[in-house]
């Protein structure tokens, strides 16, 4: 093993150790910079990653559940929606005030640049704008709840 491979193996081991240490904690994001290398680990507890190729799934793997009597791996549906991501940590709001209607609802068409939500951080309300035009297919975040930087807020199906 050459020196480059040893360094890469060492970094992978450190990253695995960091991920294992974060398991079960409430930390949502960790940024580490060392010797000119930057590592950012973002966690979203409760979120299941569904973008793995189907051949990586098997009935014996933890987290993969099959219906009783089923022997085949579950079908993976390709999702072409675009996630609108929280640019900062703060409180997520679906409307400009409690008495106002929400900016958007599932099924609404949105245009690029349209305000679709707010995130309040340090008493400043930051507008979240649609990055693409399309139809709102899911409101992932909950109104009034804290979201972490990098959390998925809304999913939009491109037009």
Beta strands, then each sheet from edge to edge (+ up, - down):
strand 1: 29-34
strand 2: 37-42
strand 3: 82-85
strand 4: 90-93
strand 5: 109-110
strand 6: 115-121
strand 7: 124-129
strand 8: 134-139
strand 9: 146-147
strand 10: 152-158
sheet 1: 1+ 2-
sheet 2: 3+ 10- 8+ 5-
sheet 3: 7+ 6- 4+ 9-
end
